[in-house]
Each structure stands twice: as structure tokens, then as C-alpha cells.
Amino acid sequence: MKSFVARLAMLSLVASPMALADHCTGPDAPTLPDGATASMDDMLAGQKAVKAFQADAIAYRSCLEGHMDEMKEAASEGDESAEGKYEAMTEQYNASVSAEETLAADFNTAIRAYKAANPN
């Protein structure tokens, strides 16, 4: 009986796209160094953190894409709730892209500040 209940619980998770989409966790943006006062080691650590964030953001969006495809298909089959879920996931996806763009721009600003403070 326990095996049946466990399988049923697992099936309900697999069958619920929104429950699966909840498992798509976006990364937290790292704290960037202040380029005007940072050391080269700080800047390299910042670069590493930015690259890790970008990789995590790509994985997050890939996770969302799979669920978005499911919701888009369900909406085309008449599932009205799927359309709202699709739109919410699209907003999450777009917010992730914006966060990545902002982080990259901020890091480029830090690099320019670092170069200005260290004109070697």
C-alpha cells in the first residue's frame, strides 16, 4: 500500500507542470566588487561570480522553457489556467534575462572604474 501511495504522490508531481516549474529556481545575483577600490583578485573573483551566475541563469531559463512548452500546449488544447501559468513563466524568464543583462552592465562599469583607478 505504501508503494502505491508513494507512486501516486510521485505521479501527481510529474503530472503537475506548475509544481515542476516551482523546482526551477533562479540564481541570486552576486555582489560585485567596487572597481574603484578593488584589487585584481577581487575583480577576478567578481568575474568568476558573474560567469557562474550566467551559467545558473541559463540553466534556470532552460528549466522554465520546458514547462512553458507544456503550458503553451495545454493552453492550445483549451486549458484556460495554463495560459495564465504560461504568461507568469514568460515574465519569470524575461526577468531572468533582464537580471543577467543588468549584472553584466554593472560588472562592465566596475571594470571601467578599476581601469581608471589602475591605469597601468
N, C-alpha and C positions, 0 to 999 in steps of 0.2 A: 504494500500500500504506500509506504514512504517513497518508493521508487516512482510510482505513478504520480504522486503529488509533486515530487521534485521535477519530473519530466513536464508535467502540466505547468508548473511555475516557470520553467525554462522556456517552454513554448510560448507562454504569454509575453515574456520579454522579447523573444525573437519576433513575435507577431506584431509587436507594437513599435512602429517606426519612431515615434516620439520618444519612447523610453530609450531606444538605442541612440537617438540623437542627443539625449541627455548625457551620453557617455562621450560625446565629442567635447572635449574640454580645451578651450582656448588658452594659450600661454599668457603669463603675466609679462608685461614689458619690463626689461631690466632697467636698472638705474644707470644712467650714462655718466661718464666722468666729465668734470668741468675742464674743457680743453685748455682754458687759460691758465689753470694751475696744475693740471695732471702731469704725471710722469709718462714716459714712453710705455712703461709696463702697465700703467693704468689705462692708457689708450688701447694697448693690445688686448688687455682683458675686456675692455668695452667692446672692441671689435669682435672678440670671441663670443661675448654675450649676445651681440646683435645677430651674429650668424646662427647661433643656437635658437634664438627667438624666431628668426625667419624660417628655419627648418621646422620648428614646432608649429608655426602658423600654417605652413604648407600642409603638414600632416592634419591639422585641425580642419582646414578647408576641404581636404580630401575626404575626411570623415563626414563632414556636412554634405558634400556633393552626393555621396551615396544615398543618404537619407532624403536629400532634395529630389533626386531622381524618383525615389519611391513615392514621395508625396505628390510630385507632378503627375505621375502615372495614376495614382489613386484619385487625384482631382479630375483628371480627364475621364475617369470612369464614374464620376458623379459624387464622389465623397467630398461634401462641402467643407468638412472640418480640415481635410487635407490641404485645401487651398490656403487657409489661414496659417497652417503649420509651415507650408512651403514659403509663404511670404516672411514669416518670422525667421526661418533658417536663412533665407536670402539676405535679410537685414544683418544677421549674425555674420554671414560670410563677408558682406560688404564692410562691416565694421572691422573685421579682421584685416582686410586689405588696407583700409584707412589707417589702422594702428601700425601696420608694418611700414607704410609709406611715411607716416609721421616719425616713427622711430629712426628710419633711415635718414630723413631730412635733419632730425635733431643731431644724429651722430655726425653727419657731414658738417654741421655747424660747429660741433665740438672739435672736429679735425681742423677746420679753418682757424679756430681760436687757438688750438695747440700750435699750429704752424706759425701763427702771428706771434705767439709768446716764445717760440723757439725757432728763430729764423736761421737755422744752420744750413 
